[in-house]
Amino acid sequence: MKVNTQSVNFNADQKLINFIQQRMDKLDLFYDKVIKSEVFLKLENTSDKENKIFEAKVSVPGDSFVVKKQCKTFEEGADMAIASLERQLKKRKEKLRAHL
């Protein structure tokens, strides 16, 4: 799956982009009709430790899912957001099976 990763207010290093790509590729195991996915990495300008925002948008035929997580690290945010997307994609797949 092609993942379009954009970082806001900073430059993401290649290791982080590869990490996100690997995690997002696992979503294909749960739902194989993913059209595209976009990831936004945002760095908030606050003194709070949880200033990193991971936002993912996954488009499937007829719908799209958006997940936004705020954490201490982008890796932690990616893991939490992708776990949430997995649940949503599983639900969608079960609903589609029920209508067949």
C-alpha positions, 0 to 999 in steps of 0.5 A, spaced: 500 500 500 502 506 498 502 511 504 503 518 503 507 521 509 507 529 511 510 532 516 508 539 519 513 543 522 519 539 522 523 534 517 521 526 519 527 522 518 527 516 513 527 511 519 520 514 522 517 514 515 519 506 514 517 504 520 510 508 519 510 504 512 511 497 515 505 498 520 500 501 515 502 495 510 499 490 515 492 493 514 492 490 508 492 483 512 485 486 515 482 489 509 485 488 502 481 494 498 484 500 501 485 505 496 490 510 499 492 512 506 495 519 508 499 520 514 500 527 517 505 528 523 504 534 527 509 537 532 505 542 537 509 548 539 507 547 547 511 545 553 507 539 554 511 532 553 505 529 549 506 534 543 506 529 537 500 528 533 499 522 529 493 523 524 492 517 519 486 517 513 485 511 510 480 511 504 476 504 502 471 504 497 465 508 499 468 510 505 474 513 509 477 512 516 480 518 520 484 516 526 488 522 530 492 520 536 497 525 541 502 521 544 510 522 547 513 519 540 510 518 533 512 511 534 507 510 540 502 514 536 502 510 530 501 503 534 495 506 537 492 509 531 493 503 527 490 498 532 484 503 532 484 502 524 485 495 524 478 495 529 475 499 524 477 495 518 475 489 521 468 492 523 467 494 516 469 487 513 464 484 517 458 488 515 460 487 508 460 480 509 453 480 513 450 484 507 452 478 502 
